[in-house]
Amino acid sequence: MSAAYFANAYVCWPNDNSSVLAWTTHQGARFASVVRTANTVGVQFHPEKSSVSGRGFVNGVIAELLQCK
């Protein structure tokens, strides 16, 4: 994903970094921006406000989750 829209100052720190799929750095702070455990995905950005890249992210997640059994 080339760009993402973040609109808050809240940061969630996962207990286990193995669930982190993507990290973001902003003003020197590095934090998890995408996490996944089994068929649950969490993001700290707004895909719906992230234009084409956000839509591509959502479509990719849906396609992958549909493959889960």
C-alpha positions in Angstrom: 0.0 0.0 0.0 1.5 3.3 -1.0 -0.5 5.7 1.1 -2.9 5.4 4.0 -5.2 7.9 5.8 -4.7 8.1 9.6 -6.9 10.4 11.6 -6.2 9.8 15.2 -3.5 9.7 17.8 -4.5 6.3 19.3 -2.0 3.5 19.0 -2.6 -0.1 19.8 0.4 -2.2 20.9 -0.1 -5.9 20.2 1.1 -8.4 22.9 2.7 -10.5 20.2 4.5 -8.9 17.2 4.1 -12.1 15.2 0.5 -10.9 14.3 1.8 -7.6 12.8 1.6 -7.5 9.0 2.7 -3.9 8.6 4.3 -1.2 10.6 4.1 2.6 10.1 6.4 5.3 11.3 5.1 8.8 11.9 7.1 11.6 13.6 9.7 9.1 14.8 7.2 6.7 16.4 6.9 3.2 14.9 3.7 1.3 15.5 1.7 -1.6 14.1 -0.7 -0.5 11.4 -2.1 -3.9 10.3 -2.5 -7.0 12.4 -4.0 -10.4 11.7 -4.8 -13.4 13.8 -6.5 -16.3 12.0 -9.4 -14.7 10.1 -9.5 -11.5 12.0 -7.7 -8.4 10.6 -7.3 -5.1 12.4 -6.0 -1.8 11.0 -5.2 1.5 12.6 -5.8 3.5 9.4 -9.0 4.3 7.5 -9.1 2.2 4.3 -12.3 3.8 3.3 -10.6 7.2 3.2 -7.3 5.9 1.7 -8.5 6.2 -2.0 -7.5 3.6 -4.5 -4.9 2.0 -2.2 -7.4 1.6 0.6 -9.9 0.0 -1.7 -7.3 -2.4 -3.0 -6.4 -3.3 0.6 -10.0 -4.0 1.5 -10.5 -6.1 -1.7 -7.4 -8.1 -1.0 -8.4 -8.8 2.6 -11.9 -9.9 1.5 -10.5 -12.2 -1.2 -8.0 -13.8 1.2 -10.5 -14.2 4.0 -12.9 -15.9 1.6 -10.2 -18.6 1.1 -10.2 -19.4 4.9 -11.9 -22.5 6.0 
